[in-house]
Amino acid sequence: MSLSGLGKILIAAGLLLAGAGALLLLLGRSSIPFGRLPGDLVVTKKNVTIFAPFTTMIIVSVVLTVVMNILSRWMK
């Protein structure tokens, strides 16, 4: 792989990370209670807190699957 190819990959990865960060900022300001949905488990003991966002993970997985399927069909 040439250096210009590697540079393009790094730029694409940076844009992807910036987009993900912007999306997280927008989701944080919205009224959608991600991380506090029914089915998201929080267990708190004396010095330990365990957080398992099962419902949130399922919703994100379904949305990403739909988006990736749409993109893959659009690219063909």
mmCIF file as gemmi writes it, N, C-alpha and C atoms, coordinates in Angstrom:
data_model
loop_
_atom_site.group_PDB
_atom_site.id
_atom_site.type_symbol
_atom_site.label_atom_id
_atom_site.label_alt_id
_atom_site.label_comp_id
_atom_site.label_asym_id
_atom_site.label_entity_id
_atom_site.label_seq_id
_atom_site.pdbx_PDB_ins_code
_atom_site.Cartn_x
_atom_site.Cartn_y
_atom_site.Cartn_z
_atom_site.occupancy
_atom_site.B_iso_or_equiv
_atom_site.pdbx_formal_charge
_atom_site.auth_seq_id
_atom_site.auth_asym_id
_atom_site.pdbx_PDB_model_num
ATOM 1 N N . MET Axp A 1 ? 0.848 -1.173 0 1 0 ? 1 A 1
ATOM 2 C CA . MET Axp A 1 ? 0 0 0 1 0 ? 1 A 1
ATOM 3 C C . MET Axp A 1 ? 0.894 1.238 0 1 0 ? 1 A 1
ATOM 4 N N . SER Axp A 2 ? 0.539 2.184 -0.845 1 0 ? 2 A 1
ATOM 5 C CA . SER Axp A 2 ? 1.336 3.399 -0.934 1 0 ? 2 A 1
ATOM 6 C C . SER Axp A 2 ? 0.954 4.362 0.183 1 0 ? 2 A 1
ATOM 7 N N . LEU Axp A 3 ? 1.792 5.351 0.39 1 0 ? 3 A 1
ATOM 8 C CA . LEU Axp A 3 ? 1.52 6.345 1.428 1 0 ? 3 A 1
ATOM 9 C C . LEU Axp A 3 ? 0.28 7.179 1.117 1 0 ? 3 A 1
ATOM 10 N N . SER Axp A 4 ? 0.015 7.451 -0.155 1 0 ? 4 A 1
ATOM 11 C CA . SER Axp A 4 ? -1.178 8.224 -0.493 1 0 ? 4 A 1
ATOM 12 C C . SER Axp A 4 ? -2.448 7.426 -0.193 1 0 ? 4 A 1
ATOM 13 N N . GLY Axp A 5 ? -2.404 6.119 -0.404 1 0 ? 5 A 1
ATOM 14 C CA . GLY Axp A 5 ? -3.549 5.272 -0.06 1 0 ? 5 A 1
ATOM 15 C C . GLY Axp A 5 ? -3.791 5.24 1.434 1 0 ? 5 A 1
ATOM 16 N N . LEU Axp A 6 ? -2.694 5.143 2.195 1 0 ? 6 A 1
ATOM 17 C CA . LEU Axp A 6 ? -2.804 5.157 3.643 1 0 ? 6 A 1
ATOM 18 C C . LEU Axp A 6 ? -3.332 6.5 4.13 1 0 ? 6 A 1
ATOM 19 N N . GLY Axp A 7 ? -2.905 7.578 3.499 1 0 ? 7 A 1
ATOM 20 C CA . GLY Axp A 7 ? -3.385 8.904 3.862 1 0 ? 7 A 1
ATOM 21 C C . GLY Axp A 7 ? -4.879 9.041 3.636 1 0 ? 7 A 1
ATOM 22 N N . LYS Axp A 8 ? -5.377 8.494 2.519 1 0 ? 8 A 1
ATOM 23 C CA . LYS Axp A 8 ? -6.806 8.54 2.241 1 0 ? 8 A 1
ATOM 24 C C . LYS Axp A 8 ? -7.601 7.754 3.275 1 0 ? 8 A 1
ATOM 25 N N . ILE Axp A 9 ? -7.069 6.615 3.678 1 0 ? 9 A 1
ATOM 26 C CA . ILE Axp A 9 ? -7.738 5.802 4.696 1 0 ? 9 A 1
ATOM 27 C C . ILE Axp A 9 ? -7.787 6.552 6.022 1 0 ? 9 A 1
ATOM 28 N N . LEU Axp A 10 ? -6.695 7.194 6.4 1 0 ? 10 A 1
ATOM 29 C CA . LEU Axp A 10 ? -6.665 7.947 7.656 1 0 ? 10 A 1
ATOM 30 C C . LEU Axp A 10 ? -7.622 9.139 7.621 1 0 ? 10 A 1
ATOM 31 N N . ILE Axp A 11 ? -7.718 9.817 6.489 1 0 ? 11 A 1
ATOM 32 C CA . ILE Axp A 11 ? -8.658 10.931 6.366 1 0 ? 11 A 1
ATOM 33 C C . ILE Axp A 11 ? -10.097 10.435 6.483 1 0 ? 11 A 1
ATOM 34 N N . ALA Axp A 12 ? -10.41 9.325 5.819 1 0 ? 12 A 1
ATOM 35 C CA . ALA Axp A 12 ? -11.755 8.758 5.901 1 0 ? 12 A 1
ATOM 36 C C . ALA Axp A 12 ? -12.089 8.333 7.331 1 0 ? 12 A 1
ATOM 37 N N . ALA Axp A 13 ? -11.12 7.72 8.015 1 0 ? 13 A 1
ATOM 38 C CA . ALA Axp A 13 ? -11.345 7.309 9.402 1 0 ? 13 A 1
ATOM 39 C C . ALA Axp A 13 ? -11.564 8.523 10.295 1 0 ? 13 A 1
ATOM 40 N N . GLY Axp A 14 ? -10.81 9.587 10.06 1 0 ? 14 A 1
ATOM 41 C CA . GLY Axp A 14 ? -10.98 10.805 10.842 1 0 ? 14 A 1
ATOM 42 C C . GLY Axp A 14 ? -12.336 11.437 10.623 1 0 ? 14 A 1
ATOM 43 N N . LEU Axp A 15 ? -12.791 11.473 9.373 1 0 ? 15 A 1
ATOM 44 C CA . LEU Axp A 15 ? -14.117 12.015 9.088 1 0 ? 15 A 1
ATOM 45 C C . LEU Axp A 15 ? -15.209 11.158 9.724 1 0 ? 15 A 1
ATOM 46 N N . LEU Axp A 16 ? -15.016 9.852 9.702 1 0 ? 16 A 1
ATOM 47 C CA . LEU Axp A 16 ? -15.98 8.95 10.325 1 0 ? 16 A 1
ATOM 48 C C . LEU Axp A 16 ? -16.043 9.178 11.835 1 0 ? 16 A 1
ATOM 49 N N . LEU Axp A 17 ? -14.898 9.327 12.471 1 0 ? 17 A 1
ATOM 50 C CA . LEU Axp A 17 ? -14.868 9.591 13.91 1 0 ? 17 A 1
ATOM 51 C C . LEU Axp A 17 ? -15.484 10.948 14.249 1 0 ? 17 A 1
ATOM 52 N N . ALA Axp A 18 ? -15.212 11.958 13.425 1 0 ? 18 A 1
ATOM 53 C CA . ALA Axp A 18 ? -15.796 13.279 13.655 1 0 ? 18 A 1
ATOM 54 C C . ALA Axp A 18 ? -17.311 13.225 13.511 1 0 ? 18 A 1
ATOM 55 N N . GLY Axp A 19 ? -17.795 12.482 12.522 1 0 ? 19 A 1
ATOM 56 C CA . GLY Axp A 19 ? -19.236 12.328 12.344 1 0 ? 19 A 1
ATOM 57 C C . GLY Axp A 19 ? -19.878 11.597 13.515 1 0 ? 19 A 1
ATOM 58 N N . ALA Axp A 20 ? -19.204 10.564 14.005 1 0 ? 20 A 1
ATOM 59 C CA . ALA Axp A 20 ? -19.73 9.825 15.161 1 0 ? 20 A 1
ATOM 60 C C . ALA Axp A 20 ? -19.758 10.716 16.401 1 0 ? 20 A 1
ATOM 61 N N . GLY Axp A 21 ? -18.735 11.541 16.567 1 0 ? 21 A 1
ATOM 62 C CA . GLY Axp A 21 ? -18.708 12.463 17.697 1 0 ? 21 A 1
ATOM 63 C C . GLY Axp A 21 ? -19.824 13.488 17.615 1 0 ? 21 A 1
ATOM 64 N N . ALA Axp A 22 ? -20.065 14.03 16.429 1 0 ? 22 A 1
ATOM 65 C CA . ALA Axp A 22 ? -21.154 14.996 16.251 1 0 ? 22 A 1
ATOM 66 C C . ALA Axp A 22 ? -22.501 14.342 16.524 1 0 ? 22 A 1
ATOM 67 N N . LEU Axp A 23 ? -22.659 13.106 16.072 1 0 ? 23 A 1
ATOM 68 C CA . LEU Axp A 23 ? -23.905 12.383 16.325 1 0 ? 23 A 1
ATOM 69 C C . LEU Axp A 23 ? -24.12 12.159 17.819 1 0 ? 23 A 1
ATOM 70 N N . LEU Axp A 24 ? -23.064 11.818 18.539 1 0 ? 24 A 1
ATOM 71 C CA . LEU Axp A 24 ? -23.18 11.622 19.984 1 0 ? 24 A 1
ATOM 72 C C . LEU Axp A 24 ? -23.524 12.931 20.702 1 0 ? 24 A 1
ATOM 73 N N . LEU Axp A 25 ? -22.958 14.023 20.241 1 0 ? 25 A 1
ATOM 74 C CA . LEU Axp A 25 ? -23.303 15.321 20.823 1 0 ? 25 A 1
ATOM 75 C C . LEU Axp A 25 ? -24.777 15.646 20.615 1 0 ? 25 A 1
ATOM 76 N N . LEU Axp A 26 ? -25.275 15.385 19.416 1 0 ? 26 A 1
ATOM 77 C CA . LEU Axp A 26 ? -26.686 15.654 19.139 1 0 ? 26 A 1
ATOM 78 C C . LEU Axp A 26 ? -27.6 14.732 19.941 1 0 ? 26 A 1
ATOM 79 N N . LEU Axp A 27 ? -27.23 13.471 20.058 1 0 ? 27 A 1
ATOM 80 C CA . LEU Axp A 27 ? -28.037 12.54 20.843 1 0 ? 27 A 1
ATOM 81 C C . LEU Axp A 27 ? -28.036 12.909 22.325 1 0 ? 27 A 1
ATOM 82 N N . GLY Axp A 28 ? -26.924 13.45 22.802 1 0 ? 28 A 1
ATOM 83 C CA . GLY Axp A 28 ? -26.845 13.864 24.198 1 0 ? 28 A 1
ATOM 84 C C . GLY Axp A 28 ? -27.756 15.033 24.508 1 0 ? 28 A 1
ATOM 85 N N . ARG Axp A 29 ? -28.003 15.882 23.523 1 0 ? 29 A 1
ATOM 86 C CA . ARG Axp A 29 ? -28.881 17.044 23.715 1 0 ? 29 A 1
ATOM 87 C C . ARG Axp A 29 ? -30.341 16.722 23.458 1 0 ? 29 A 1
ATOM 88 N N . SER Axp A 30 ? -30.624 15.578 22.839 1 0 ? 30 A 1
ATOM 89 C CA . SER Axp A 30 ? -32.009 15.227 22.527 1 0 ? 30 A 1
ATOM 90 C C . SER Axp A 30 ? -32.689 14.649 23.769 1 0 ? 30 A 1
ATOM 91 N N . SER Axp A 31 ? -33.991 14.46 23.651 1 0 ? 31 A 1
ATOM 92 C CA . SER Axp A 31 ? -34.749 13.93 24.784 1 0 ? 31 A 1
ATOM 93 C C . SER Axp A 31 ? -34.834 12.405 24.758 1 0 ? 31 A 1
ATOM 94 N N . ILE Axp A 32 ? -34.097 11.765 23.838 1 0 ? 32 A 1
ATOM 95 C CA . ILE Axp A 32 ? -34.102 10.304 23.768 1 0 ? 32 A 1
ATOM 96 C C . ILE Axp A 32 ? -33.261 9.76 24.925 1 0 ? 32 A 1
ATOM 97 N N . PRO Axp A 33 ? -33.842 8.916 25.761 1 0 ? 33 A 1
ATOM 98 C CA . PRO Axp A 33 ? -33.124 8.449 26.962 1 0 ? 33 A 1
ATOM 99 C C . PRO Axp A 33 ? -32.201 7.267 26.71 1 0 ? 33 A 1
ATOM 100 N N . PHE Axp A 34 ? -31.278 7.373 25.721 1 0 ? 34 A 1
ATOM 101 C CA . PHE Axp A 34 ? -30.359 6.262 25.476 1 0 ? 34 A 1
ATOM 102 C C . PHE Axp A 34 ? -29.551 5.978 26.732 1 0 ? 34 A 1
ATOM 103 N N . GLY Axp A 35 ? -29.482 4.711 27.095 1 0 ? 35 A 1
ATOM 104 C CA . GLY Axp A 35 ? -28.772 4.308 28.3 1 0 ? 35 A 1
ATOM 105 C C . GLY Axp A 35 ? -29.677 4.233 29.511 1 0 ? 35 A 1
ATOM 106 N N . ARG Axp A 36 ? -30.902 4.719 29.377 1 0 ? 36 A 1
ATOM 107 C CA . ARG Axp A 36 ? -31.859 4.671 30.479 1 0 ? 36 A 1
ATOM 108 C C . ARG Axp A 36 ? -33.188 4.073 30.023 1 0 ? 36 A 1
ATOM 109 N N . LEU Axp A 37 ? -33.133 3.236 28.992 1 0 ? 37 A 1
ATOM 110 C CA . LEU Axp A 37 ? -34.333 2.601 28.466 1 0 ? 37 A 1
ATOM 111 C C . LEU Axp A 37 ? -34.706 1.395 29.325 1 0 ? 37 A 1
ATOM 112 N N . PRO Axp A 38 ? -35.978 0.978 29.276 1 0 ? 38 A 1
ATOM 113 C CA . PRO Axp A 38 ? -36.345 -0.261 29.969 1 0 ? 38 A 1
ATOM 114 C C . PRO Axp A 38 ? -35.546 -1.431 29.382 1 0 ? 38 A 1
ATOM 115 N N . GLY Axp A 39 ? -34.954 -2.214 30.212 1 0 ? 39 A 1
ATOM 116 C CA . GLY Axp A 39 ? -34.115 -3.317 29.76 1 0 ? 39 A 1
ATOM 117 C C . GLY Axp A 39 ? -32.635 -3.015 29.898 1 0 ? 39 A 1
ATOM 118 N N . ASP Axp A 40 ? -32.272 -1.754 30.13 1 0 ? 40 A 1
ATOM 119 C CA . ASP Axp A 40 ? -30.886 -1.389 30.409 1 0 ? 40 A 1
ATOM 120 C C . ASP Axp A 40 ? -30.651 -1.623 31.906 1 0 ? 40 A 1
ATOM 121 N N . LEU Axp A 41 ? -29.73 -2.506 32.218 1 0 ? 41 A 1
ATOM 122 C CA . LEU Axp A 41 ? -29.519 -2.906 33.607 1 0 ? 41 A 1
ATOM 123 C C . LEU Axp A 41 ? -28.42 -2.082 34.267 1 0 ? 41 A 1
ATOM 124 N N . VAL Axp A 42 ? -28.696 -1.644 35.494 1 0 ? 42 A 1
ATOM 125 C CA . VAL Axp A 42 ? -27.699 -0.959 36.31 1 0 ? 42 A 1
ATOM 126 C C . VAL Axp A 42 ? -27.708 -1.624 37.677 1 0 ? 42 A 1
ATOM 127 N N . VAL Axp A 43 ? -26.577 -2.183 38.061 1 0 ? 43 A 1
ATOM 128 C CA . VAL Axp A 43 ? -26.432 -2.812 39.37 1 0 ? 43 A 1
ATOM 129 C C . VAL Axp A 43 ? -25.395 -2.004 40.137 1 0 ? 43 A 1
ATOM 130 N N . THR Axp A 44 ? -25.791 -1.479 41.294 1 0 ? 44 A 1
ATOM 131 C CA . THR Axp A 44 ? -24.89 -0.66 42.102 1 0 ? 44 A 1
ATOM 132 C C . THR Axp A 44 ? -24.699 -1.321 43.466 1 0 ? 44 A 1
ATOM 133 N N . LYS Axp A 45 ? -23.462 -1.567 43.798 1 0 ? 45 A 1
ATOM 134 C CA . LYS Axp A 45 ? -23.093 -2.081 45.122 1 0 ? 45 A 1
ATOM 135 C C . LYS Axp A 45 ? -22.252 -1.017 45.805 1 0 ? 45 A 1
ATOM 136 N N . LYS Axp A 46 ? -21.59 -1.354 46.871 1 0 ? 46 A 1
ATOM 137 C CA . LYS Axp A 46 ? -20.835 -0.365 47.648 1 0 ? 46 A 1
ATOM 138 C C . LYS Axp A 46 ? -19.869 0.446 46.787 1 0 ? 46 A 1
ATOM 139 N N . ASN Axp A 47 ? -18.889 -0.194 46.2 1 0 ? 47 A 1
ATOM 140 C CA . ASN Axp A 47 ? -17.874 0.512 45.424 1 0 ? 47 A 1
ATOM 141 C C . ASN Axp A 47 ? -17.887 0.145 43.94 1 0 ? 47 A 1
ATOM 142 N N . VAL Axp A 48 ? -18.922 -0.572 43.496 1 0 ? 48 A 1
ATOM 143 C CA . VAL Axp A 48 ? -18.945 -1.066 42.123 1 0 ? 48 A 1
ATOM 144 C C . VAL Axp A 48 ? -20.294 -0.744 41.486 1 0 ? 48 A 1
ATOM 145 N N . THR Axp A 49 ? -20.245 -0.251 40.262 1 0 ? 49 A 1
ATOM 146 C CA . THR Axp A 49 ? -21.458 -0.054 39.466 1 0 ? 49 A 1
ATOM 147 C C . THR Axp A 49 ? -21.274 -0.794 38.152 1 0 ? 49 A 1
ATOM 148 N N . ILE Axp A 50 ? -22.227 -1.66 37.834 1 0 ? 50 A 1
ATOM 149 C CA . ILE Axp A 50 ? -22.206 -2.416 36.591 1 0 ? 50 A 1
ATOM 150 C C . ILE Axp A 50 ? -23.358 -1.923 35.737 1 0 ? 50 A 1
ATOM 151 N N . PHE Axp A 51 ? -23.045 -1.533 34.51 1 0 ? 51 A 1
ATOM 152 C CA . PHE Axp A 51 ? -24.039 -0.985 33.598 1 0 ? 51 A 1
ATOM 153 C C . PHE Axp A 51 ? -24.055 -1.834 32.337 1 0 ? 51 A 1
ATOM 154 N N . ALA Axp A 52 ? -25.211 -2.383 31.983 1 0 ? 52 A 1
ATOM 155 C CA . ALA Axp A 52 ? -25.355 -3.213 30.788 1 0 ? 52 A 1
ATOM 156 C C . ALA Axp A 52 ? -26.555 -2.712 29.982 1 0 ? 52 A 1
ATOM 157 N N . PRO Axp A 53 ? -26.307 -1.887 28.96 1 0 ? 53 A 1
ATOM 158 C CA . PRO Axp A 53 ? -27.412 -1.291 28.181 1 0 ? 53 A 1
ATOM 159 C C . PRO Axp A 53 ? -27.931 -2.226 27.089 1 0 ? 53 A 1
ATOM 160 N N . PHE Axp A 54 ? -28.599 -3.298 27.477 1 0 ? 54 A 1
ATOM 161 C CA . PHE Axp A 54 ? -29.043 -4.302 26.509 1 0 ? 54 A 1
ATOM 162 C C . PHE Axp A 54 ? -30.019 -3.728 25.485 1 0 ? 54 A 1
ATOM 163 N N . THR Axp A 55 ? -31.037 -3.016 25.922 1 0 ? 55 A 1
ATOM 164 C CA . THR Axp A 55 ? -32.032 -2.471 24.999 1 0 ? 55 A 1
ATOM 165 C C . THR Axp A 55 ? -31.412 -1.454 24.057 1 0 ? 55 A 1
ATOM 166 N N . THR Axp A 56 ? -30.562 -0.591 24.579 1 0 ? 56 A 1
ATOM 167 C CA . THR Axp A 56 ? -29.899 0.4 23.746 1 0 ? 56 A 1
ATOM 168 C C . THR Axp A 56 ? -29.022 -0.281 22.694 1 0 ? 56 A 1
ATOM 169 N N . MET Axp A 57 ? -28.302 -1.337 23.083 1 0 ? 57 A 1
ATOM 170 C CA . MET Axp A 57 ? -27.455 -2.055 22.122 1 0 ? 57 A 1
ATOM 171 C C . MET Axp A 57 ? -28.283 -2.689 21.017 1 0 ? 57 A 1
ATOM 172 N N . ILE Axp A 58 ? -29.443 -3.231 21.342 1 0 ? 58 A 1
ATOM 173 C CA . ILE Axp A 58 ? -30.295 -3.856 20.33 1 0 ? 58 A 1
ATOM 174 C C . ILE Axp A 58 ? -30.819 -2.806 19.355 1 0 ? 58 A 1
ATOM 175 N N . ILE Axp A 59 ? -31.257 -1.654 19.871 1 0 ? 59 A 1
ATOM 176 C CA . ILE Axp A 59 ? -31.772 -0.586 19.005 1 0 ? 59 A 1
ATOM 177 C C . ILE Axp A 59 ? -30.677 -0.067 18.088 1 0 ? 59 A 1
ATOM 178 N N . VAL Axp A 60 ? -29.5 0.186 18.617 1 0 ? 60 A 1
ATOM 179 C CA . VAL Axp A 60 ? -28.384 0.675 17.795 1 0 ? 60 A 1
ATOM 180 C C . VAL Axp A 60 ? -28.011 -0.366 16.745 1 0 ? 60 A 1
ATOM 181 N N . SER Axp A 61 ? -28.013 -1.638 17.103 1 0 ? 61 A 1
ATOM 182 C CA . SER Axp A 61 ? -27.681 -2.702 16.166 1 0 ? 61 A 1
ATOM 183 C C . SER Axp A 61 ? -28.687 -2.767 15.023 1 0 ? 61 A 1
ATOM 184 N N . VAL Axp A 62 ? -29.964 -2.657 15.323 1 0 ? 62 A 1
ATOM 185 C CA . VAL Axp A 62 ? -30.992 -2.709 14.283 1 0 ? 62 A 1
ATOM 186 C C . VAL Axp A 62 ? -30.866 -1.509 13.352 1 0 ? 62 A 1
ATOM 187 N N . VAL Axp A 63 ? -30.674 -0.319 13.908 1 0 ? 63 A 1
ATOM 188 C CA . VAL Axp A 63 ? -30.548 0.888 13.09 1 0 ? 63 A 1
ATOM 189 C C . VAL Axp A 63 ? -29.316 0.795 12.187 1 0 ? 63 A 1
ATOM 190 N N . LEU Axp A 64 ? -28.185 0.373 12.74 1 0 ? 64 A 1
ATOM 191 C CA . LEU Axp A 64 ? -26.973 0.243 11.928 1 0 ? 64 A 1
ATOM 192 C C . LEU Axp A 64 ? -27.115 -0.825 10.849 1 0 ? 64 A 1
ATOM 193 N N . THR Axp A 65 ? -27.812 -1.919 11.144 1 0 ? 65 A 1
ATOM 194 C CA . THR Axp A 65 ? -28.04 -2.962 10.149 1 0 ? 65 A 1
ATOM 195 C C . THR Axp A 65 ? -28.865 -2.429 8.986 1 0 ? 65 A 1
ATOM 196 N N . VAL Axp A 66 ? -29.915 -1.683 9.293 1 0 ? 66 A 1
ATOM 197 C CA . VAL Axp A 66 ? -30.748 -1.114 8.236 1 0 ? 66 A 1
ATOM 198 C C . VAL Axp A 66 ? -29.954 -0.123 7.397 1 0 ? 66 A 1
ATOM 199 N N . VAL Axp A 67 ? -29.19 0.752 8.052 1 0 ? 67 A 1
ATOM 200 C CA . VAL Axp A 67 ? -28.393 1.747 7.327 1 0 ? 67 A 1
ATOM 201 C C . VAL Axp A 67 ? -27.353 1.067 6.448 1 0 ? 67 A 1
ATOM 202 N N . MET Axp A 68 ? -26.667 0.072 6.962 1 0 ? 68 A 1
ATOM 203 C CA . MET Axp A 68 ? -25.643 -0.612 6.177 1 0 ? 68 A 1
ATOM 204 C C . MET Axp A 68 ? -26.259 -1.369 4.995 1 0 ? 68 A 1
ATOM 205 N N . ASN Axp A 69 ? -27.43 -1.971 5.178 1 0 ? 69 A 1
ATOM 206 C CA . ASN Axp A 69 ? -28.101 -2.647 4.075 1 0 ? 69 A 1
ATOM 207 C C . ASN Axp A 69 ? -28.512 -1.658 2.993 1 0 ? 69 A 1
ATOM 208 N N . ILE Axp A 70 ? -29.032 -0.517 3.386 1 0 ? 70 A 1
ATOM 209 C CA . ILE Axp A 70 ? -29.415 0.512 2.414 1 0 ? 70 A 1
ATOM 210 C C . ILE Axp A 70 ? -28.184 1 1.667 1 0 ? 70 A 1
ATOM 211 N N . LEU Axp A 71 ? -27.096 1.265 2.385 1 0 ? 71 A 1
ATOM 212 C CA . LEU Axp A 71 ? -25.876 1.721 1.73 1 0 ? 71 A 1
ATOM 213 C C . LEU Axp A 71 ? -25.297 0.679 0.79 1 0 ? 71 A 1
ATOM 214 N N . SER Axp A 72 ? -25.322 -0.585 1.187 1 0 ? 72 A 1
ATOM 215 C CA . SER Axp A 72 ? -24.751 -1.628 0.334 1 0 ? 72 A 1
ATOM 216 C C . SER Axp A 72 ? -25.575 -1.811 -0.935 1 0 ? 72 A 1
ATOM 217 N N . ARG Axp A 73 ? -26.881 -1.684 -0.839 1 0 ? 73 A 1
ATOM 218 C CA . ARG Axp A 73 ? -27.723 -1.796 -2.035 1 0 ? 73 A 1
ATOM 219 C C . ARG Axp A 73 ? -27.575 -0.572 -2.928 1 0 ? 73 A 1
ATOM 220 N N . TRP Axp A 74 ? -27.346 0.582 -2.331 1 0 ? 74 A 1
ATOM 221 C CA . TRP Axp A 74 ? -27.175 1.818 -3.078 1 0 ? 74 A 1
ATOM 222 C C . TRP Axp A 74 ? -25.84 1.822 -3.81 1 0 ? 74 A 1
ATOM 223 N N . MET Axp A 75 ? -24.802 1.231 -3.229 1 0 ? 75 A 1
ATOM 224 C CA . MET Axp A 75 ? -23.479 1.214 -3.827 1 0 ? 75 A 1
ATOM 225 C C . MET Axp A 75 ? -23.396 0.27 -5.029 1 0 ? 75 A 1
ATOM 226 N N . LYS Axp A 76 ? -24.256 -0.738 -5.103 1 0 ? 76 A 1
ATOM 227 C CA . LYS Axp A 76 ? -24.193 -1.709 -6.194 1 0 ? 76 A 1
ATOM 228 C C . LYS Axp A 76 ? -24.671 -1.116 -7.449 1 0 ? 76 A 1
